[in-house]
């Protein structure tokens, strides 16, 4: 082989080595970029869905942080970089669920409502069927009166005149004109029902609903979650005797909202995208058959928040009421971050799941002693009177429930009927009677004064709920209460967020 051939072969070898080096360098850069992307995804702020959630978004699918944390001896990378924040606050992670005060909304889903005109008409028409019963009762009563008069006639007259008494009885029974007249008036009421139905559909303006029925107009559940609301109060009504919808009000005065599915999907998406958040859902007032309604709600909760493949429930179960609740950190690590409470329908659920907890067995609703309050002054007086008797309340709870129930602050007032009536009679505006006006009267100084007076007198304050939360000091009040909870239950202030 001559020198030229050797040089050619050597040149080709050098070229191949250079190409190999370039390829290796590019591969290294590509791998580094991929690793950086993975790290960025892993360390992303709350709100970015993890890989498992992006693919499946099924309740119970653990996120990457949780998978890493569950490996023995392997610390969670987020926690090594900065402390875990539970509902946005690192200081409360080691508080038990019942030691935390949760910010909530009253009638959380009372927005975009519409009057249930069909139900109103049905209720009205149902009363028409009563007419025939009343008519029959009238005839019976009338007949009894005729018999009584005939008996008296027989007693007062000799036997040979009893034919006269019998004739009176026959005439009396045939003269039921009064009953017939009542029946005619009663059965014509269906026309009134139809007139009301037309008025309901056409004549009631939208502002009436916003004023009197909608506690959170313009602020749907998705917005409430983003703003920091972590406790929801859902009222439900039965429609067509088969399914439940969100609503506000009862009987003919009920206004309907949306179906359960879209709202549950919003909650599920939020929980999957925010793995360090814990929320509470209370199902309070209802209208309709309680058994059908409670079973429907339970089935929908299971559909959205229980993984149908693994059986893992995102809803926390307190299976032993004698054991303490777990901490927020444990709820996050276990991905059991939704707590469900049923009120009056609790005992109507068939095959009730362990993740449904009984409202009245765990906490005392302040509404029980403030229900009739129509003004800020009345509300303050009710809270002050109740909280002043805290020792008796605690003693009574211990005897009846074997524990001290959690206290609540529902900072809401109603409408003063007398003011409305007087204003209508005088042809004047009834003044600030809409829910927005009433909320503003109690959402700042009144709320803070109630908390200041009542908080030191009870060990647990579970929730603070208001109407029109965006015009309130709700979040400031709850944050200060949780700072005090940290001091009370953990005995330190090192991680507390400054006021």
C-alpha positions as CSV (number, residue, x, y, z in Angstrom):
1,X,0.0,0.0,0.0
2,X,1.5,3.3,-1.1
3,X,1.6,6.5,1.0
4,X,-1.4,8.0,-1.0
5,X,-3.7,5.1,-0.1
6,X,-2.6,5.2,3.5
7,X,-3.3,9.0,3.7
8,X,-6.7,8.4,2.2
9,X,-7.7,5.7,4.6
10,X,-6.4,7.8,7.5
11,X,-8.4,10.8,6.3
12,X,-11.6,8.7,6.2
13,X,-11.0,7.3,9.7
14,X,-10.5,10.9,11.0
15,X,-13.8,11.9,9.3
16,X,-15.7,9.0,10.8
17,X,-14.3,9.8,14.3
18,X,-15.4,13.4,13.9
19,X,-18.8,12.4,12.8
20,X,-19.1,10.0,15.8
21,X,-18.0,12.8,18.2
22,X,-20.6,15.2,16.7
23,X,-23.3,12.6,17.0
24,X,-22.4,11.8,20.6
25,X,-22.4,15.5,21.5
26,X,-25.8,16.0,20.0
27,X,-27.2,13.0,21.8
28,X,-25.8,14.3,25.1
29,X,-27.4,17.7,24.5
30,X,-30.7,16.1,23.5
31,X,-30.8,14.0,26.6
32,X,-29.9,16.9,28.8
33,X,-32.8,18.9,27.3
34,X,-35.2,16.0,27.9
35,X,-34.0,15.7,31.5
36,X,-34.5,19.4,32.0
37,X,-38.0,19.2,30.6
38,X,-38.8,16.3,33.0
39,X,-37.4,18.3,36.0
40,X,-39.3,21.4,34.9
41,X,-42.5,19.3,34.8
42,X,-41.8,17.7,38.1
43,X,-41.0,21.0,39.9
44,X,-43.7,23.0,38.2
45,X,-46.0,25.2,40.3
46,X,-49.4,23.8,41.3
47,X,-51.8,24.1,38.4
48,X,-49.7,22.2,35.9
49,X,-51.1,18.6,35.5
50,X,-48.6,15.8,36.0
51,X,-48.0,13.1,33.4
52,X,-50.4,10.6,34.9
53,X,-53.1,13.2,35.2
54,X,-52.6,14.4,31.6
55,X,-53.0,10.9,30.2
56,X,-55.8,9.6,32.4
57,X,-57.2,12.3,34.7
58,X,-58.9,9.6,36.7
59,X,-59.6,10.0,40.4
60,X,-57.1,8.2,42.6
61,X,-54.2,8.3,40.1
62,X,-51.1,9.4,42.1
63,X,-49.0,12.2,40.7
64,X,-45.3,11.9,40.2
65,X,-44.4,13.7,43.5
66,X,-46.6,11.2,45.4
67,X,-45.0,8.3,43.6
68,X,-41.5,9.5,44.4
69,X,-42.5,10.2,48.0
70,X,-43.9,6.8,48.6
71,X,-40.7,5.0,47.8
72,X,-39.0,4.0,51.0
73,X,-36.2,6.4,51.9
74,X,-36.7,8.6,48.9
75,X,-37.6,12.2,49.8
76,X,-40.0,14.2,47.8
77,X,-38.0,16.5,45.6
78,X,-40.4,19.4,46.1
79,X,-40.0,19.1,49.8
80,X,-36.3,19.2,49.6
81,X,-36.4,22.4,47.6
82,X,-39.1,24.2,49.6
83,X,-41.7,23.2,52.2
84,X,-44.9,21.6,51.1
85,X,-47.8,24.0,51.0
86,X,-51.2,22.6,52.0
87,X,-53.9,24.8,50.6
88,X,-51.3,27.4,49.9
89,X,-49.9,27.5,53.5
90,X,-46.9,25.4,54.6
91,X,-47.5,26.1,58.3
92,X,-50.8,24.2,58.5
93,X,-49.6,20.9,56.8
94,X,-49.1,19.2,60.2
95,X,-52.5,20.3,61.6
96,X,-55.2,17.6,61.6
97,X,-58.1,18.3,59.2
98,X,-60.4,19.2,62.1
99,X,-57.8,21.6,63.6
100,X,-57.9,23.8,60.4
101,X,-60.4,26.5,59.7
102,X,-61.7,26.3,56.1
103,X,-62.9,29.3,54.1
104,X,-66.3,28.6,52.5
105,X,-69.3,30.0,50.7
106,X,-72.9,29.8,51.7
107,X,-75.2,28.4,49.0
108,X,-72.0,28.0,46.9
109,X,-73.7,27.1,43.6
110,X,-76.6,29.7,43.8
111,X,-75.9,31.4,40.5
112,X,-77.4,31.4,37.0
113,X,-80.7,30.1,38.6
114,X,-84.1,30.0,37.0
115,X,-87.5,29.5,38.6
116,X,-88.9,26.0,38.4
117,X,-92.2,27.2,36.8
118,X,-93.2,23.7,35.9
119,X,-93.0,22.5,39.4
120,X,-94.9,25.5,40.6
121,X,-97.7,24.8,38.2
122,X,-97.7,21.1,39.2
123,X,-98.0,21.9,42.8
124,X,-100.8,24.3,42.1
125,X,-102.7,21.8,39.9
126,X,-102.2,19.1,42.5
127,X,-104.4,21.2,44.8
128,X,-107.2,20.8,42.2
129,X,-107.4,17.1,42.9
130,X,-108.2,18.1,46.5
131,X,-111.4,19.7,45.3
132,X,-113.2,16.4,44.7
133,X,-112.1,15.1,48.1
134,X,-113.4,18.3,49.7
135,X,-116.6,18.0,47.8
136,X,-117.1,14.4,49.0
137,X,-116.3,15.5,52.6
138,X,-118.8,18.4,52.3
139,X,-121.5,16.0,51.2
140,X,-120.7,13.6,54.1
141,X,-120.8,16.4,56.6
142,X,-123.9,17.8,55.1
143,X,-125.6,14.4,55.2
144,X,-124.6,14.1,58.9
145,X,-126.2,17.4,59.6
146,X,-129.4,16.2,57.8
147,X,-129.4,13.0,59.8
148,X,-129.0,15.0,63.0
149,X,-131.9,17.2,62.2
150,X,-134.1,14.2,61.3
151,X,-133.2,12.5,64.5
152,X,-134.2,15.6,66.5
153,X,-137.5,15.8,64.5
154,X,-138.3,12.2,65.4
155,X,-137.6,12.8,69.1
156,X,-139.8,15.9,69.3
157,X,-142.8,14.5,67.3
158,X,-145.1,11.6,67.8
159,X,-144.5,8.5,65.6
160,X,-147.4,9.3,63.3
161,X,-145.5,12.5,62.2
162,X,-142.2,10.7,61.6
163,X,-143.1,10.6,57.9
164,X,-142.7,14.4,58.0
165,X,-139.2,14.0,59.5
166,X,-138.3,11.5,56.8
167,X,-139.4,13.9,54.1
168,X,-137.3,16.6,55.6
169,X,-134.3,14.3,55.5
170,X,-134.9,13.5,51.9
171,X,-135.2,17.1,51.0
172,X,-132.2,18.1,53.1
173,X,-129.9,15.5,51.4
174,X,-131.0,16.7,47.9
175,X,-130.2,20.3,48.6
176,X,-126.4,20.2,48.5
177,X,-126.1,23.5,46.6
178,X,-123.5,24.8,49.0
179,X,-121.2,21.9,48.4
180,X,-121.7,22.1,44.6
181,X,-120.9,25.8,44.6
182,X,-117.7,25.2,46.5
183,X,-116.7,22.5,44.2
184,X,-117.2,24.7,41.1
185,X,-115.0,27.5,42.6
186,X,-112.4,25.0,43.7
187,X,-112.1,23.2,40.4
188,X,-111.8,26.5,38.5
189,X,-108.5,27.1,40.3
190,X,-106.7,25.3,37.4
191,X,-107.1,28.5,35.5
192,X,-105.3,30.4,38.3
193,X,-102.5,27.8,38.1
194,X,-102.0,28.4,34.4
195,X,-102.1,32.2,34.8
196,X,-99.3,31.8,37.5
197,X,-97.4,29.6,35.1
198,X,-97.4,32.2,32.4
199,X,-96.4,34.9,34.9
200,X,-93.5,32.7,36.1
201,X,-92.2,32.2,32.6
202,X,-92.6,35.7,31.3
203,X,-93.2,38.3,34.0
204,X,-90.6,37.7,36.7
205,X,-87.4,39.7,35.8
206,X,-83.9,38.3,36.1
207,X,-82.9,40.9,38.8
208,X,-85.4,39.3,41.2
209,X,-83.4,36.0,41.1
210,X,-80.1,37.8,41.5
211,X,-81.4,39.9,44.3
212,X,-83.1,37.2,46.4
213,X,-81.9,33.8,45.4
214,X,-78.3,34.0,44.1
215,X,-75.7,34.1,46.8
216,X,-72.7,34.0,44.4
217,X,-73.8,35.5,41.1
218,X,-71.0,35.7,38.5
219,X,-68.7,33.5,40.6
220,X,-69.0,29.9,39.6
221,X,-67.3,27.0,41.4
222,X,-64.3,27.1,39.1
223,X,-63.7,30.8,40.0
224,X,-64.2,30.1,43.7
225,X,-61.6,27.3,43.6
226,X,-59.1,29.6,41.9
227,X,-59.8,32.4,44.4
228,X,-59.1,30.0,47.4
229,X,-62.6,28.8,48.5
230,X,-62.0,25.3,50.0
231,X,-65.5,24.6,51.5
232,X,-68.6,24.3,49.4
233,X,-72.3,24.3,50.5
234,X,-74.4,22.6,47.9
235,X,-78.3,22.6,47.9
236,X,-80.0,20.0,45.7
237,X,-83.5,19.5,44.3
238,X,-85.1,16.5,42.8
239,X,-86.4,17.0,39.2
240,X,-88.9,14.7,37.5
241,X,-88.6,12.4,40.5
242,X,-85.4,10.9,39.0
243,X,-82.3,13.1,39.2
244,X,-80.9,15.8,41.4
245,X,-79.8,19.3,40.3
246,X,-78.3,22.2,42.2
247,X,-80.8,24.7,43.4
248,X,-81.8,27.3,46.1
249,X,-85.1,27.3,47.9
250,X,-87.8,24.7,48.4
251,X,-91.3,23.9,47.2
252,X,-92.9,26.5,45.0
253,X,-90.2,29.0,45.9
254,X,-87.3,26.9,44.6
255,X,-85.0,28.1,41.8
256,X,-83.0,25.5,39.9
257,X,-79.4,25.6,38.8
258,X,-77.2,23.3,36.8
259,X,-76.6,19.5,36.7
260,X,-74.2,17.8,39.0
261,X,-71.9,16.5,36.3
262,X,-70.3,19.7,35.0
263,X,-69.5,21.0,38.5
264,X,-68.1,17.6,39.6
265,X,-65.9,17.6,36.5
266,X,-64.6,21.1,37.3
267,X,-63.7,19.9,40.8
268,X,-62.0,16.8,39.6
269,X,-59.9,18.7,37.0
270,X,-58.9,21.2,39.7
271,X,-57.9,18.5,42.2
272,X,-55.9,16.7,39.5
273,X,-54.1,19.9,38.6
274,X,-53.5,21.0,42.2
275,X,-52.2,17.9,44.1
276,X,-51.7,19.9,47.4
277,X,-55.2,21.2,47.8
278,X,-57.9,19.8,50.2
279,X,-61.5,20.7,49.8
280,X,-64.8,20.0,51.7
281,X,-68.2,19.6,50.2
282,X,-71.4,19.8,52.3
283,X,-74.8,18.7,51.0
284,X,-77.2,20.7,53.0
285,X,-80.8,21.8,52.1
286,X,-82.7,19.5,49.8
287,X,-86.1,19.5,48.1
288,X,-87.7,16.3,46.9
289,X,-87.7,12.6,47.8
290,X,-84.7,12.3,50.2
291,X,-83.9,8.7,49.3
292,X,-83.9,9.2,45.5
293,X,-81.9,12.4,45.9
294,X,-79.3,11.0,48.4
295,X,-78.7,7.9,46.3
296,X,-78.3,10.0,43.2
297,X,-75.7,12.3,44.8
298,X,-73.7,9.3,46.2
299,X,-73.7,7.6,42.7
300,X,-72.4,10.8,41.1
301,X,-69.7,11.3,43.7
302,X,-68.5,7.8,43.1
303,X,-68.6,8.2,39.4
304,X,-66.2,11.2,39.5
305,X,-64.0,10.7,42.5
306,X,-63.5,7.0,42.8
307,X,-61.1,5.3,40.3
308,X,-63.1,2.6,38.6
309,X,-60.0,0.6,37.8
310,X,-58.1,0.7,41.0
311,X,-61.0,1.4,43.4
312,X,-59.0,4.2,45.0
313,X,-61.3,7.0,46.4
314,X,-60.1,10.6,46.4
315,X,-62.7,11.1,49.2
316,X,-61.4,10.6,52.7
317,X,-63.1,8.0,55.0
318,X,-63.3,8.4,58.7
319,X,-64.1,4.8,59.4
320,X,-63.5,5.0,63.2
321,X,-65.0,8.1,64.8
322,X,-63.0,7.4,68.0
323,X,-59.7,7.9,66.1
324,X,-58.4,11.4,65.4
325,X,-58.5,12.9,61.9
326,X,-55.3,12.7,59.9
327,X,-53.2,15.8,59.0
328,X,-53.4,17.7,55.8
329,X,-50.0,16.3,54.8
330,X,-51.2,12.8,55.2
331,X,-54.3,13.5,53.1
332,X,-52.1,14.9,50.4
333,X,-49.7,11.9,50.5
334,X,-52.7,9.5,50.4
335,X,-54.5,11.5,47.7
336,X,-57.7,11.5,49.9
337,X,-58.2,15.2,49.6
338,X,-62.0,15.6,49.4
339,X,-64.2,15.4,52.5
340,X,-67.9,14.9,52.1
341,X,-70.7,15.7,54.6
342,X,-74.4,14.9,54.3
343,X,-76.9,16.8,56.4
344,X,-80.6,15.9,56.6
345,X,-80.3,13.2,53.9
346,X,-77.6,11.2,55.7
347,X,-79.9,8.5,57.0
348,X,-81.7,8.2,53.6
349,X,-78.7,6.8,51.7
350,X,-78.9,3.2,50.7
351,X,-75.6,1.3,51.0
352,X,-74.0,4.5,52.3
353,X,-70.3,4.6,51.6
354,X,-67.8,5.3,54.5
355,X,-66.6,8.5,52.8
356,X,-70.0,10.1,53.6
357,X,-69.9,11.8,57.0
358,X,-72.8,13.0,59.1
359,X,-72.8,16.8,59.4
360,X,-74.5,17.1,62.7
361,X,-72.4,14.4,64.3
362,X,-69.2,16.3,63.7
363,X,-70.0,20.0,63.9
364,X,-72.6,22.5,65.3
365,X,-74.0,24.7,62.6
366,X,-74.3,28.3,63.7
367,X,-77.4,28.6,61.6
368,X,-79.2,26.7,64.4
369,X,-79.2,29.8,66.5
370,X,-78.9,32.6,63.9
371,X,-81.7,31.4,61.5
372,X,-84.1,34.2,62.4
373,X,-81.5,37.0,62.3
374,X,-82.4,39.7,59.8
375,X,-79.9,42.4,60.7
376,X,-76.2,42.7,61.6
377,X,-77.1,43.6,65.2
378,X,-79.2,40.6,65.6
379,X,-76.5,38.3,64.2
380,X,-73.9,39.7,66.6
381,X,-76.2,39.3,69.5
382,X,-76.9,35.7,68.6
383,X,-73.2,34.8,68.3
384,X,-72.3,36.7,71.5
385,X,-75.0,34.9,73.4
386,X,-74.0,31.5,72.1
387,X,-70.3,31.9,72.6
388,X,-70.8,33.3,76.1
389,X,-72.3,29.9,77.0
390,X,-69.3,28.0,75.6
391,X,-68.7,26.0,78.7
392,X,-72.3,24.7,78.8
393,X,-72.1,23.9,75.0
394,X,-68.9,22.0,75.4
395,X,-70.2,20.1,78.4
396,X,-73.4,19.2,76.6
397,X,-71.5,18.0,73.5
398,X,-69.3,15.8,75.6
399,X,-72.3,14.2,77.2
400,X,-74.3,13.7,74.0
401,X,-71.6,13.0,71.4
402,X,-68.6,11.8,73.5
403,X,-66.5,14.7,72.0
404,X,-66.4,18.4,71.5
405,X,-68.0,19.2,68.1
406,X,-66.5,21.8,65.9
407,X,-68.0,25.2,65.8
408,X,-68.9,27.2,62.6
409,X,-69.4,30.8,61.6
410,X,-72.0,31.3,59.0
411,X,-71.9,35.1,58.7
412,X,-75.2,35.6,56.8
413,X,-78.5,37.4,57.5
414,X,-81.9,37.3,55.9
415,X,-84.5,39.7,54.6
416,X,-86.6,41.8,56.9
417,X,-90.2,41.1,55.8
418,X,-91.7,44.0,57.8
419,X,-89.6,46.5,55.9
420,X,-90.7,45.1,52.6
421,X,-94.3,45.1,53.6
422,X,-94.2,48.7,54.9
423,X,-92.4,49.9,51.8
424,X,-94.9,48.3,49.5
425,X,-97.8,49.8,51.4
426,X,-96.2,53.3,51.2
427,X,-95.2,52.8,47.5
428,X,-91.5,53.2,48.4
429,X,-88.4,51.2,47.7
430,X,-87.7,48.7,50.5
431,X,-84.1,49.7,50.6
432,X,-81.0,47.5,50.8
433,X,-82.7,44.1,50.9
434,X,-80.8,42.2,48.2
435,X,-78.4,39.5,49.2
436,X,-75.5,41.6,48.1
437,X,-76.5,44.5,50.4
438,X,-77.1,42.2,53.3
439,X,-73.8,40.5,52.8
440,X,-71.9,43.8,52.8
441,X,-73.5,44.7,56.1
442,X,-71.8,41.7,57.8
443,X,-68.8,40.7,55.7
444,X,-66.2,43.0,57.3
445,X,-66.3,44.5,60.8
446,X,-69.2,42.2,62.0
447,X,-67.4,39.1,60.8
448,X,-64.1,40.1,62.4
449,X,-65.8,41.0,65.7
450,X,-67.6,37.7,65.9
451,X,-64.4,35.8,65.3
452,X,-62.5,37.9,67.9
453,X,-65.1,37.2,70.6
454,X,-65.9,33.6,69.8
455,X,-62.6,32.0,68.7
456,X,-60.9,31.9,72.2
457,X,-64.0,30.2,73.7
458,X,-64.0,26.9,71.7
459,X,-61.2,24.5,70.7
460,X,-62.3,24.0,67.1
461,X,-63.7,26.3,64.5
462,X,-64.2,24.3,61.4
463,X,-65.4,26.8,58.8
464,X,-66.3,30.4,58.1
465,X,-68.9,30.9,55.4
466,X,-70.2,34.1,53.8
467,X,-72.3,35.3,50.9
468,X,-70.6,37.4,48.2
469,X,-67.1,36.4,49.4
470,X,-65.3,38.6,47.0
471,X,-66.6,41.6,49.0
472,X,-65.4,40.4,52.4
473,X,-62.5,39.9,54.7
474,X,-63.1,36.1,54.6
475,X,-59.5,35.1,53.6
476,X,-57.8,37.5,56.0
477,X,-60.0,36.2,58.9
478,X,-59.4,32.6,58.1
479,X,-55.6,33.1,57.7
480,X,-55.4,34.7,61.1
481,X,-57.5,31.9,62.6
482,X,-55.2,29.3,61.2
483,X,-52.1,31.1,62.5
484,X,-53.7,30.9,65.9
485,X,-54.5,27.2,65.2
486,X,-50.9,26.5,64.6
487,X,-49.9,28.1,67.9
488,X,-52.7,26.3,69.7
489,X,-52.1,22.8,68.4
490,X,-48.5,22.8,67.3
491,X,-47.1,25.2,69.8
492,X,-44.8,27.1,67.5
493,X,-44.9,30.1,65.2
494,X,-41.8,29.5,63.1
495,X,-43.6,28.7,59.9
496,X,-46.5,31.0,60.2
497,X,-47.2,33.5,57.5
498,X,-47.0,37.1,58.8
499,X,-50.2,39.1,58.9
